[in-house]
Amino acid sequence: MSIKDKILIVEDEHNIASFIGAILNANGYDVLHAHNGTQALSMITSHCPALVILDLGLPDMDGLDILRQVRLWSHLPIVVVSARTHEKEKVTALDLGADDYITKPFGTDELLARIRTALRHTRTQNANPSVATSGKFRAQGLEIDYDKHHVLVDGEKIHLTQNEYRLVTLLARYAGKVLTYDYLLRELWGPAARGDNQILRVNMANIRRKIEKNPAEPEYIFTEVGVGYRMIDAD
């Protein structure tokens, strides 16, 4: 079974949230719901969605405040879906780091296209050139297909958990570069996990058991002791 992108819908109007959720479910996404800003911030750090659909008019805080807080520690793609149509509102949201801004009412095809684009940008921004151009990473028998969410070793599909998959694909995006423990924790588990290297070690041990011929002598992902992890360079 392929790993699905998890999308968090932050919307306090039940009918709209249900409508967006139904669209996403029908198109193969996993869906989470938050009905206010406090709940949204908690779910972003605890569930680590692949993308957030954010309404600005929330009952407990302005959606722009969520943008500000998330951008302090993450490049998580955020697509604003709002009834606010003033150009100033759009410019402010985009300047604060929103990946896109859609005004209500919107079309189903438009929403899905904007989501696909935002997710694709997370793959291509600052990425290894082979990943950016082909959507695939290949290195000595290891292959990652970012579009299909598949990881293969010597042609055999490897079954990873969502967290394991996200860790492998993040390392592959920056293949050849050392990513520090703090950077990986912040990107994958949010600021609350900073300094908790145990969660990284457990996931990495599981990954190596699945993809390495000999986990004690890895061929693909290397440990830079006291610093972080590094993925082998692409072919």
C-alpha positions in Angstrom: 0.0 0.0 0.0 1.3 3.4 -0.9 1.9 6.0 1.8 -0.7 8.9 1.4 0.0 12.5 1.9 -1.6 13.7 5.1 -3.4 17.0 4.9 -4.7 19.1 7.8 -7.8 21.2 7.2 -8.0 24.2 9.5 -11.6 25.4 9.1 -14.3 26.2 11.7 -17.3 26.0 9.4 -18.3 22.4 9.5 -19.9 22.3 6.0 -16.9 23.7 4.3 -14.5 21.4 6.2 -16.6 18.4 5.3 -16.7 19.5 1.7 -12.9 19.9 1.4 -12.4 16.7 3.3 -14.6 14.7 1.0 -12.7 16.1 -2.0 -9.3 15.2 -0.6 -10.4 11.7 0.6 -11.8 11.0 -2.9 -8.4 11.9 -4.4 -6.3 9.7 -2.2 -5.2 12.0 0.6 -5.4 11.3 4.4 -7.4 14.0 6.1 -7.2 15.6 9.5 -9.4 18.4 10.8 -8.8 21.3 13.2 -11.6 23.7 14.1 -9.6 26.5 15.7 -6.1 27.9 15.9 -5.0 26.3 19.1 -6.1 22.9 17.9 -4.3 23.5 14.6 -1.0 24.4 16.1 -1.1 21.3 18.4 -2.0 19.0 15.4 0.7 20.5 13.2 3.4 19.5 15.7 1.9 16.2 16.8 0.7 14.8 13.5 3.2 16.4 11.1 1.0 16.8 8.1 2.4 17.1 4.6 0.3 20.2 3.9 -2.1 22.5 5.7 -5.2 24.1 4.2 -5.8 27.2 6.4 -8.8 29.4 6.8 -7.9 32.8 8.3 -11.2 33.6 10.1 -10.9 31.2 13.1 -12.8 31.6 16.3 -9.8 31.9 18.7 -7.1 33.5 16.6 -6.3 35.0 13.2 -5.0 32.4 10.7 -2.1 34.8 10.0 -0.8 34.2 13.5 -0.7 30.5 12.7 1.4 31.3 9.6 3.8 33.4 11.7 4.3 30.8 14.3 4.8 27.8 12.0 7.2 29.7 9.8 9.5 30.2 12.8 10.5 26.6 12.6 9.1 24.9 9.4 8.7 25.1 5.7 5.6 23.0 5.8 3.4 23.9 2.8 0.4 26.0 3.8 -2.4 26.9 1.3 -4.7 29.6 2.6 -8.4 29.2 1.7 -10.3 32.3 2.8 -13.3 34.5 2.2 -11.0 37.5 2.5 -10.6 38.9 -1.0 -8.7 42.2 -0.4 -5.4 42.3 -2.1 -3.7 43.5 1.1 -4.8 40.3 2.9 -3.4 38.1 0.1 -0.1 39.9 0.0 0.2 39.8 3.8 -0.4 36.0 3.9 2.0 35.4 1.1 4.7 37.6 2.6 4.3 35.6 5.9 5.0 32.4 4.1 1.8 31.0 2.7 2.5 28.9 -0.4 -0.7 29.9 -2.1 -4.0 31.8 -1.5 -7.4 30.7 -2.7 -10.5 32.8 -2.2 -13.9 31.3 -1.5 -15.9 30.1 -3.3 -13.4 27.9 -5.2 -13.5 25.0 -7.7 -12.6 21.5 -6.9 -10.1 21.2 -9.7 -8.4 24.5 -8.7 -8.0 23.4 -5.1 -6.5 20.0 -6.1 -4.1 21.7 -8.6 -2.9 24.2 -6.0 -2.4 21.4 -3.5 -0.4 19.3 -6.0 1.8 22.3 -6.8 2.5 23.1 -3.2 3.5 19.5 -2.4 5.7 19.4 -5.5 7.5 22.6 -4.5 8.5 20.9 -1.2 10.2 18.3 -3.3 12.0 20.6 -5.6 13.1 23.5 -3.4 16.8 23.3 -2.5 16.6 19.6 -3.5 19.1 17.3 -5.2 18.9 18.0 -8.9 18.0 14.5 -9.8 15.0 14.6 -7.4 13.9 18.0 -8.7 13.9 17.1 -12.4 12.7 13.5 -12.4 10.8 13.1 -9.1 13.0 10.1 -8.3 16.2 9.5 -6.3 18.5 6.6 -7.3 21.7 5.4 -5.6 23.3 2.0 -5.9 20.0 0.0 -5.9 18.0 2.3 -3.7 15.2 4.1 -5.5 12.7 6.6 -4.1 9.7 7.7 -6.3 8.4 10.9 -4.7 5.3 11.0 -6.8 4.2 7.4 -6.1 5.5 7.4 -2.5 7.5 4.2 -3.2 10.9 3.1 -1.8 12.6 0.2 -3.5 15.8 -1.6 -3.0 17.1 -3.7 -6.0 13.6 -3.4 -7.4 11.8 -4.8 -4.3 9.3 -2.5 -2.7 10.2 -1.6 0.9 7.3 -1.1 3.4 8.1 1.9 5.6 6.0 3.7 8.1 5.0 7.3 7.4 7.7 8.7 9.7 10.3 6.4 8.3 9.3 7.4 4.7 9.5 11.1 5.5 12.9 10.7 7.1 14.3 8.8 4.2 12.9 11.2 1.6 14.1 14.3 3.4 17.6 12.9 3.6 17.5 12.0 -0.1 16.4 15.5 -1.0 19.8 16.7 0.4 21.8 13.7 -0.6 25.5 14.0 0.2 24.9 16.7 2.8 24.8 16.1 6.6 21.4 17.0 8.1 21.8 17.7 11.8 19.7 15.9 14.5 18.0 19.2 15.4 17.1 20.0 11.8 15.6 16.6 11.2 13.6 16.7 14.4 12.3 20.2 13.7 11.3 19.4 10.2 9.6 16.0 10.9 8.3 16.3 14.5 8.1 20.0 15.2 9.9 22.2 17.8 8.7 20.2 20.8 10.8 17.3 19.8 14.1 19.3 19.6 16.9 17.5 21.5 15.0 14.2 21.7 17.4 12.2 19.5 15.9 8.9 20.7 13.0 9.2 18.3 15.4 9.6 15.5 17.6 6.7 16.5 14.6 4.4 16.8 13.3 5.4 13.3 16.8 5.1 11.8 17.3 1.7 13.3 14.1 0.5 11.8 14.9 2.0 8.4 18.3 0.4 8.3 16.8 -3.0 9.1 14.6 -2.6 6.1 16.9 -1.1 3.4 20.4 -2.1 4.3 22.0 -5.5 3.6 23.9 -5.1 6.8 22.5 -2.5 9.2 25.8 -2.4 11.1 27.6 -1.3 8.0 25.2 0.9 6.1 25.5 1.6 2.4 22.9 4.3 2.0 22.4 6.4 5.2 25.5 7.2 7.2 25.8 8.5 10.8 27.9 11.5 11.4 28.5 10.9 15.1 27.3 13.7 17.3 26.0 15.7 14.3 23.4 13.9 12.2 22.8 11.7 9.2 23.8 11.8 5.5 22.3 10.0 2.5 24.6 8.6 -0.1 25.0 10.7 -3.2 22.7 10.0 -6.1 24.0 7.9 -9.0 
